[in-house]
């Protein structure tokens, strides 16, 4: 949908969404953005839509809060709630399409029992999956289409052929992969560098520092971080063991963050955004207040010196990948 910016700025602008609010209700904020080589604009904090509640009115409020906060990069997947997540976003998307950088994922095919899925990265399936996502999202293009997984055994030539076909047809602007496997990341980067790689990273999961981040820094690809808040264990959740960190070690890391003088949420944001390879942190929110907290913490993290992050890292050893190296 083509939008005339001058008309939208006028008092007469009355573009109403399916949820009943106006496009001009959404104001700009101090949220920073980066531009990828493909021209994609990513807000440094993205909205992970997997956490959206099934209540439409509640999800509406979260999406509205994201737009008002300048969080305009939204990430979903056809797997989430069996496609309902995409459908819900599609109720809003047509009236705000030009403001949003939209990402979704494919590659997981639901089995006939409707309760499980199988990995299917074949060309034919990915093309069909994208078309179904476009219908659910009520848009004619996806900004970033991601393979929702990946193994060394996948038919990568088929995968890239499917992505290139989608781009040539104007159905996607760029492609990415979601993988935490260093060997898969190296293989993909050597064959056809994606716009993005989604990977897990936080003070409790520093595995990408060993190999993935250094590899990506050499390219135009950027990392989309998931799990940046480590399930809240370093904020307000009861401590528990995490990967190869014991409860005592988790508490030690948590205390170091708490004693920093900054809010834990801001420190965790800075921890992720400090990495040169990182483009955006994709955070899930289950209510609008969380989104507003993200916006405030993003402003706060700008004040955190790099030396503080280096100091936190120096106090404990980074974990490493044991498999898929």
C-alpha positions in Angstrom: 0.0 0.0 0.0 1.4 3.4 -1.1 1.1 6.1 1.6 1.4 9.8 0.9 3.4 11.2 3.8 2.1 14.7 3.3 -1.5 13.5 3.5 -0.7 11.4 6.6 0.7 14.5 8.3 -2.5 16.5 7.6 -5.3 16.8 10.2 -7.6 15.1 7.7 -5.7 11.8 7.9 -8.2 9.2 9.1 -6.7 5.8 8.3 -8.4 3.3 10.6 -7.2 -0.2 11.3 -9.2 -3.3 11.9 -8.6 -2.6 15.5 -10.2 0.8 15.3 -7.3 3.1 15.9 -5.7 5.6 13.5 -2.4 5.3 11.7 -1.6 8.8 13.0 -2.0 7.6 16.6 1.5 6.2 16.3 4.2 8.7 17.1 7.9 8.5 16.6 10.3 7.9 19.4 14.0 7.8 20.2 14.3 4.2 19.1 17.4 3.8 16.9 17.4 1.8 13.7 20.0 0.2 11.5 19.8 -0.3 7.7 21.0 -3.6 6.4 22.7 -3.9 3.0 19.4 -4.9 1.4 17.9 -1.6 2.6 15.9 -3.2 5.4 15.4 -1.0 8.4 15.6 -2.7 11.8 14.7 -1.1 15.1 17.4 -2.0 17.5 14.7 -3.6 19.7 12.4 -5.9 17.8 9.1 -7.3 18.9 9.0 -11.1 19.2 5.4 -11.8 18.4 5.5 -15.4 19.7 4.6 -14.1 23.1 1.4 -12.3 21.9 -1.7 -13.5 23.9 -4.5 -15.1 22.0 -6.9 -12.4 23.2 -7.1 -10.1 20.2 -7.7 -6.9 22.2 -4.7 -7.6 24.4 -2.5 -8.3 21.4 -3.8 -5.1 19.9 -2.6 -3.1 22.9 0.9 -4.7 22.7 1.3 -4.0 19.0 0.0 -0.4 19.5 2.6 0.1 22.3 5.3 -1.2 20.1 4.5 1.2 17.3 4.3 4.1 19.8 7.7 3.1 21.2 9.3 3.0 17.8 9.6 -0.8 17.9 8.8 -1.3 14.2 10.7 -4.6 13.5 8.2 -7.5 14.2 9.2 -11.1 14.1 6.7 -14.0 13.8 6.6 -17.5 12.3 4.0 -19.8 10.7 4.6 -22.3 13.4 3.4 -20.0 16.2 -0.1 -21.0 17.4 -0.5 -22.9 14.1 -0.6 -19.7 12.0 -2.9 -17.8 14.3 -0.1 -15.5 15.3 0.4 -14.4 11.7 -3.4 -14.0 11.3 -3.6 -11.8 14.3 -0.9 -9.5 13.0 -2.6 -9.5 9.7 -5.6 -7.8 11.3 -3.5 -4.7 11.9 -0.8 -4.9 9.3 -2.5 -3.5 6.1 -3.0 0.0 7.7 0.5 0.3 9.0 2.4 -1.8 6.5 4.9 0.9 5.4 5.9 1.5 9.1 6.7 -2.1 9.8 9.7 -4.3 8.9 8.0 -7.6 9.0 9.8 -10.9 9.5 8.4 -14.4 9.5 9.7 -17.9 9.3 9.0 -21.2 7.6 10.4 -24.8 7.3 8.3 -26.6 10.0 5.4 -28.5 8.5 2.5 -29.6 10.7 1.9 -33.3 10.7 -1.6 -34.7 9.9 -2.3 -35.3 13.6 -2.2 -31.5 14.1 -0.2 -31.9 17.3 3.4 -32.2 16.0 5.5 -31.0 13.1 8.4 -32.2 11.0 11.3 -30.3 9.6 10.9 -29.6 5.8 13.4 -27.3 4.2 12.6 -28.4 0.6 12.1 -25.8 -2.1 8.6 -26.8 -3.0 7.4 -26.7 0.6 9.1 -23.3 1.5 7.4 -21.7 -1.6 4.0 -23.0 -0.5 4.6 -22.0 3.1 5.5 -18.4 2.1 2.3 -18.1 0.1 0.2 -19.2 3.0 2.0 -16.8 5.3 1.3 -13.9 2.9 -2.4 -14.7 3.0 -2.5 -14.9 6.8 -0.6 -11.7 7.2 -2.7 -9.9 4.5 0.3 -8.5 2.7 1.9 -9.1 -0.7 5.5 -9.1 0.5 7.6 -10.1 3.6 10.6 -7.9 4.4 12.6 -10.8 5.9 11.8 -14.4 5.3 13.8 -16.8 7.5 14.4 -20.5 7.5 13.2 -21.6 10.9 16.1 -23.9 11.7 18.8 -25.6 9.8 21.2 -28.6 9.8 24.3 -29.6 7.9 22.3 -32.2 6.0 19.7 -29.8 4.6 19.5 -29.3 0.8 20.9 -25.8 1.0 21.1 -25.3 -2.8 17.3 -25.8 -2.8 16.8 -23.5 0.1 18.7 -20.6 -1.5 17.1 -21.3 -4.9 13.7 -20.9 -3.2 14.7 -17.7 -1.5 16.1 -16.2 -4.7 12.9 -17.1 -6.6 10.9 -15.4 -3.8 13.0 -12.3 -4.1 12.7 -12.2 -7.9 8.9 -12.4 -7.6 8.8 -9.5 -5.1 7.4 -11.7 -2.4 10.3 -11.2 0.0 12.9 -8.4 0.2 15.6 -10.5 2.0 16.2 -13.8 3.6 17.7 -15.1 6.8 18.1 -18.2 8.9 17.4 -19.0 12.5 20.2 -21.2 13.9 22.5 -21.6 16.9 24.7 -24.1 15.3 28.2 -22.8 14.4 28.9 -25.3 11.7 25.6 -24.4 10.0 26.3 -20.7 10.2 29.8 -21.2 8.7 28.3 -23.2 5.8 25.5 -20.7 5.1 27.9 -17.7 5.1 30.2 -19.5 2.7 27.4 -20.3 0.2 25.0 -17.3 0.2 25.2 -14.8 3.0 21.8 -14.1 4.4 20.7 -10.7 5.6 20.3 -12.0 9.2 21.0 -15.0 11.4 18.9 -15.4 14.5 20.8 -16.8 17.4 20.6 -17.0 21.2 22.8 -14.7 23.3 22.9 -13.3 26.8 25.2 -13.2 29.8 24.1 -16.8 30.5 24.7 -17.9 26.9 27.8 -16.4 25.5 28.5 -19.3 23.1 28.2 -17.1 19.9 31.3 -15.1 21.1 33.6 -18.0 20.2 32.8 -18.4 16.5 29.5 -17.1 15.3 30.0 -13.4 16.1 33.6 -13.3 14.7 32.4 -15.0 11.4 29.4 -12.7 11.0 31.4 -9.5 11.7 33.4 -10.1 8.5 30.2 -10.0 6.4 27.2 -7.7 5.8 25.0 -10.2 7.7 23.7 -9.2 11.1 22.6 -11.2 14.1 19.0 -11.1 15.5 19.4 -12.0 19.1 16.7 -14.1 20.9 16.9 -15.0 24.5 18.6 -11.7 25.4 16.8 -11.6 28.8 17.7 -15.2 29.7 14.1 -16.1 30.7 14.2 -13.3 33.3 16.7 -15.1 35.5 18.9 -12.1 35.7 16.0 -9.7 36.3 13.3 -10.9 38.7 12.8 -14.7 38.3 13.9 -17.2 40.8 17.4 -18.4 40.0 18.0 -21.8 38.5 20.8 -23.6 36.7 21.1 -22.4 33.0 23.0 -24.4 30.4 26.3 -25.2 32.2 26.0 -22.4 34.8 25.1 -23.6 38.3 22.5 -21.8 40.5 25.4 -20.2 42.4 27.0 -19.0 39.2 23.7 -17.6 38.0 23.3 -15.7 41.3 26.8 -14.4 41.0 26.2 -13.0 37.5 22.8 -11.6 38.6 24.3 -9.9 41.6 27.0 -8.3 39.4 24.3 -6.8 37.1 22.2 -5.7 40.1 25.1 -3.9 41.7 26.0 -2.1 38.4 23.9 0.9 39.3 21.7 0.5 36.2 18.5 -1.5 35.8 19.0 -5.1 34.9 16.9 -4.8 31.8 19.1 -1.9 30.5 22.3 -3.9 31.2 21.0 -6.9 29.4 20.1 -4.8 26.4 23.5 -3.1 26.4 25.2 -6.5 26.7 23.6 -7.7 23.4 23.8 -4.4 21.5 27.5 -4.0 22.4 28.3 -6.8 20.0 29.3 -5.4 16.5 27.6 -8.4 14.8 24.2 -7.7 16.4 21.6 -5.9 14.5 18.6 -6.2 16.8 17.4 -7.8 20.0 14.1 -9.6 19.5 12.2 -9.4 22.8 8.8 -10.9 23.6 6.1 -9.0 25.5 2.9 -10.3 27.0 1.5 -6.9 27.9 1.9 -3.3 26.8 3.7 -2.3 30.0 6.6 -4.6 29.1 6.9 -2.9 25.8 7.1 0.5 27.4 9.7 -0.8 29.8 11.7 -1.9 26.8 11.6 1.6 25.4 12.7 3.2 28.7 15.5 0.6 29.1 16.7 1.2 25.6 17.2 4.9 26.4 19.0 4.0 29.7 21.3 1.5 28.1 22.8 4.3 25.9 24.4 5.7 29.1 26.1 2.4 30.1 29.8 2.5 29.3 31.4 -0.4 27.4 33.8 -0.8 30.3 31.0 -2.0 32.5 30.1 -4.8 30.1 33.8 -5.8 29.7 34.0 -5.9 33.5 31.0 -8.1 33.9 32.4 -10.5 31.3 35.8 -10.6 33.0 34.3 -12.0 36.2 33.2 -15.3 34.8 34.2 -17.6 31.9 32.1 -17.7 28.8 30.4 -21.0 27.9 31.1 -22.8 24.7 29.2 -24.9 22.2 29.9 -28.6 22.7 28.0 -29.9 19.7 27.6 -28.8 16.0 31.0 -27.1 16.2 
